[in-house]
Amino acid sequence: MTRRGKGGGAAGGDAISGGRSQRQLRVGEEIRHVLSDVLRQAHFRDPDLDGLIVTVTEVRVSPDLKNATAFVLPLAGDDGPKVVKALTRAQAYIRTLVAQEINLRFAPTLSFKLDTSFDNAGRIDTVLHRPEVRADIERGPEVRADIDKASADDEQS
């Protein structure tokens, strides 16, 4: 008989993406859908949120499902920090609306962070399109292998 480590079995699930269990991923995705609907349909008293269009790109849930971090991006990326502060102020109201739509024992405490993954992808794309990097890519693997071999020889000297 084999022993299962922490997180194994039906309740914990196997660790998948970034150490998160299948249940965490499913709950995070469900919260993301509900949160998107809530932000689109809710009427906020806060003028910073009224009529605002926000994209919820990801929701990460803690292993105990009591905390959730929503990564958000306002339309056109304008005033990101201002939007995150406004969402944080309205967190209790948003949590109540989300709790009414999902079937969990506890409504997770929500926190909001600005999603910077699109900015990072843009920077990587810019680097890959530089002429010197494009030249390295077009030279092919055999040239890079020669460069790696030369580097290794230099390190041994």
C-alpha positions as CSV (number, residue, x, y, z in Angstrom):
1,M,0.0,0.0,0.0
2,T,1.4,3.4,-0.9
3,R,1.1,6.5,1.2
4,R,-0.2,9.6,-0.3
5,G,1.5,12.9,0.5
6,K,-0.1,16.1,1.5
7,G,-2.6,17.3,-1.2
8,G,-3.2,13.8,-2.6
9,G,-6.5,12.1,-2.7
10,A,-10.0,13.1,-3.8
11,A,-10.3,16.1,-1.5
12,G,-7.0,17.7,-2.2
13,G,-6.5,16.8,-5.8
14,D,-3.2,16.7,-7.6
15,A,-1.1,19.9,-7.8
16,I,-1.2,21.1,-11.3
17,S,-0.5,24.6,-12.6
18,G,1.9,26.4,-10.3
19,G,1.3,24.1,-7.4
20,R,-2.5,24.7,-7.4
21,S,-4.9,21.9,-7.1
22,Q,-7.6,21.1,-9.7
23,R,-10.2,22.3,-7.2
24,Q,-8.5,25.6,-6.7
25,L,-8.3,26.1,-10.5
26,R,-12.0,25.2,-10.9
27,V,-13.2,27.5,-8.1
28,G,-10.9,30.3,-9.3
29,E,-12.4,30.0,-12.8
30,E,-16.0,30.0,-11.4
31,I,-15.2,33.1,-9.3
32,R,-13.7,34.8,-12.4
33,H,-16.9,34.3,-14.4
34,V,-19.1,35.5,-11.6
35,L,-16.9,38.4,-10.8
36,S,-16.9,39.5,-14.4
37,D,-20.7,39.4,-14.4
38,V,-20.9,41.3,-11.1
39,L,-18.6,44.0,-12.3
40,R,-20.5,44.4,-15.5
41,Q,-24.0,44.4,-14.0
42,A,-23.6,45.9,-10.5
43,H,-24.4,49.5,-9.7
44,F,-21.7,51.1,-7.6
45,R,-22.0,54.2,-5.6
46,D,-18.3,54.8,-6.0
47,P,-17.8,57.2,-9.0
48,D,-14.5,55.6,-9.8
49,L,-16.4,52.3,-10.5
50,D,-19.6,53.6,-12.1
51,G,-19.7,52.7,-15.7
52,L,-16.2,51.2,-15.6
53,I,-15.4,48.3,-17.9
54,V,-12.9,45.9,-16.2
55,T,-11.5,42.6,-17.5
56,V,-10.9,39.9,-14.9
57,T,-8.0,38.0,-16.4
58,E,-7.4,35.4,-13.6
59,V,-8.5,34.6,-10.1
60,R,-6.1,32.7,-7.8
61,V,-7.6,30.9,-4.8
62,S,-5.8,29.9,-1.6
63,P,-5.6,26.2,-0.8
64,D,-8.3,26.6,1.9
65,L,-10.5,28.5,-0.6
66,K,-11.0,31.4,1.9
67,N,-8.9,33.9,0.0
68,A,-9.0,34.9,-3.7
69,T,-6.8,37.3,-5.6
70,A,-8.4,38.7,-8.8
71,F,-6.1,40.1,-11.4
72,V,-7.9,42.9,-13.2
73,L,-7.2,45.2,-16.1
74,P,-9.4,48.2,-16.9
75,L,-10.4,48.8,-20.5
76,A,-7.5,50.4,-22.4
77,G,-5.4,50.0,-19.3
78,D,-6.2,53.5,-18.1
79,D,-5.8,54.4,-14.4
80,G,-5.0,50.8,-13.3
81,P,-3.9,51.7,-9.7
82,K,-7.0,53.9,-9.2
83,V,-9.3,51.1,-10.3
84,V,-7.6,48.6,-8.0
85,K,-8.0,51.0,-5.1
86,A,-11.7,51.5,-5.9
87,L,-12.3,47.8,-6.2
88,T,-10.6,47.3,-2.9
89,R,-12.9,49.9,-1.3
90,A,-15.9,48.0,-2.7
91,Q,-14.6,44.6,-1.8
92,A,-17.2,43.8,0.9
93,Y,-20.1,44.6,-1.4
94,I,-18.5,42.7,-4.3
95,R,-17.9,39.7,-2.1
96,T,-21.5,39.7,-1.0
97,L,-22.7,39.7,-4.7
98,V,-20.2,36.9,-5.6
99,A,-21.3,34.8,-2.6
100,Q,-24.9,34.9,-3.8
101,E,-23.9,33.4,-7.1
102,I,-21.5,30.6,-6.1
103,N,-22.1,27.6,-4.0
104,L,-19.2,27.5,-1.5
105,R,-19.2,26.9,2.2
106,F,-17.4,30.2,2.8
107,A,-17.4,33.2,0.5
108,P,-13.7,33.9,-0.2
109,T,-12.2,37.2,0.9
110,L,-11.4,39.1,-2.3
111,S,-8.3,41.1,-3.1
112,F,-7.5,42.9,-6.3
113,K,-4.3,43.3,-8.2
114,L,-3.5,45.0,-11.5
115,D,-2.6,42.4,-14.2
116,T,0.7,43.3,-15.7
117,S,1.1,40.1,-17.8
118,F,0.1,41.9,-21.1
119,D,2.8,44.6,-20.4
120,N,5.4,41.9,-19.8
121,A,4.4,40.1,-23.0
122,G,4.7,43.4,-24.9
123,R,8.2,43.9,-23.6
124,I,9.2,40.4,-24.6
125,D,7.8,40.9,-28.0
126,T,9.7,44.1,-28.4
127,V,13.0,42.4,-27.4
128,L,12.4,39.5,-29.9
129,H,11.8,42.0,-32.7
130,R,15.1,43.8,-32.2
131,P,17.5,43.4,-35.2
132,E,20.3,41.8,-33.2
133,V,18.0,39.3,-31.6
134,R,16.2,38.5,-34.9
135,A,19.7,37.9,-36.5
136,D,20.5,35.4,-33.7
137,I,17.2,33.6,-34.2
138,E,17.6,33.4,-38.0
139,R,21.2,32.1,-37.8
140,G,19.8,28.8,-36.4
141,P,20.7,26.3,-33.7
142,E,24.1,25.2,-35.2
143,V,25.5,28.8,-34.9
144,R,24.2,29.0,-31.3
145,A,25.7,25.6,-30.5
146,D,29.1,26.9,-31.7
147,I,28.7,30.0,-29.5
148,D,27.7,27.9,-26.5
149,K,30.8,25.6,-27.1
150,A,33.1,28.6,-27.4
151,S,31.6,30.0,-24.1
152,A,32.2,26.6,-22.4
153,D,35.8,26.6,-23.6
154,D,36.3,30.1,-22.2
155,E,35.0,29.0,-18.8
156,Q,37.4,26.0,-18.6
157,S,40.4,28.2,-19.4
